[in-house]
Amino acid sequence: MKLFSCETHINQALDMFVAEHKTFPMLEKLKEEEKLSTKCTYCDVAAVYIVEKEK
C-alpha cells in the first residue's frame, strides 16, 4: 500500500495506513521532480509525502 499525501492530509494517511496494516509506515518526502506529477490520495493537490510499508 502506497499513499501519497499533501501537507493537509498527512495525518489521515498515517492513520489509514496504521489502521489497515497494524504497523507503522515509512514516511518520506517526495523528490522535487516527483512532486510535480503526483497528486494527494485524498485531494487534487500535489503530494508532498509518500506513506508506505517499510522496505
Wavefront OBJ file of the C-alpha trace (Angstrom):
o trace
v 0.000 0.000 0.000
v 1.335 3.405 -1.004
v -0.421 6.591 -0.046
v 0.539 9.985 -1.370
v -0.275 12.965 0.807
v -0.254 16.730 0.813
v 0.544 18.694 3.998
v -3.152 18.840 4.911
v -3.885 15.104 4.729
v -0.708 13.576 6.192
v -2.376 12.651 9.497
v -5.234 10.969 7.639
v -2.787 8.981 5.503
v -0.807 7.817 8.549
v -3.987 6.855 10.436
v -5.334 4.937 7.434
v -2.082 3.020 6.982
v -1.821 2.043 10.658
v -5.494 1.001 10.790
v -5.115 -1.222 7.738
v -1.666 -2.736 8.370
v -1.417 -2.620 12.196
v 2.171 -1.390 11.898
v 3.970 1.902 11.481
v 4.775 3.062 7.939
v 7.779 4.729 6.417
v 7.176 8.403 5.790
v 9.305 10.099 3.159
v 9.202 13.428 1.394
v 8.840 13.165 -2.351
v 11.681 14.384 -4.546
v 11.071 17.688 -6.313
v 10.565 16.033 -9.713
v 8.038 13.556 -8.241
v 6.008 16.330 -6.617
v 5.102 17.822 -9.979
v 3.259 14.769 -11.279
v 1.947 13.103 -8.099
v -1.403 14.081 -6.589
v -2.542 13.554 -2.998
v -4.602 10.380 -2.481
v -7.284 12.453 -0.692
v -7.496 15.617 -2.790
v -6.280 17.140 -6.052
v -3.294 18.999 -4.575
v 0.300 17.996 -5.362
v 1.580 15.368 -2.913
v 4.484 16.176 -0.606
v 4.835 12.844 1.228
v 4.666 9.134 0.482
v 3.491 6.735 3.173
v 4.372 3.101 2.526
v 5.367 -0.189 4.099
v 8.969 -0.451 5.241
v 11.271 -1.831 2.584
l 1 2 3 4 5 6 7 8 9 10 11 12 13 14 15 16 17 18 19 20 21 22 23 24 25 26 27 28 29 30 31 32 33 34 35 36 37 38 39 40 41 42 43 44 45 46 47 48 49 50 51 52 53 54 55
